[in-house]
C-alpha cells in the first residue's frame, strides 16, 4: 500500500481506530473512513453516518 497522507494527527487516529473497530480493512471501508475523518464535524458524528452493527 502507498503512504497515506492525513490532514492531521486526529484524522490519522480516527482512520485507524475506525478500521480496527469495524474489523474490516478493505478498500471501501478505508476510503469511507478516510473521507469521513477529514472533517472534525463528521468525525464527531460518525455514529449518525455509519451503522456499526
C-alpha positions, -999 to +999 in steps of 0.1 A: +000+000+000+012+035-007+018+060+021-014+077+032-014+114+037-035+126+066-048+161+072-039+159+109-030+135+137-067+134+147-076+123+111-050+095+112-060+083+147-097+083+136-089+064+104-070+036+121-094+034+151-125+030+129-108+003+108-100-015+140-135-010+154-152-024+123-126-052+118-127-045+081-098-031+062-110-034+026-106-005+002-142+006+006-140+010+043-106+026+040-120+052+015-151+058+036-133+064+069-106+084+052-131+108+038-153+110+069-122+115+090-110+146+073-136+169+089-139+173+127-177+176+123-180+142+105-156+126+129-178+137+158-209+124+141-197+091+127-223+072+147-250+090+128-233+084+094-222+047+097-241+017+111-216-002+132-240-031+137 
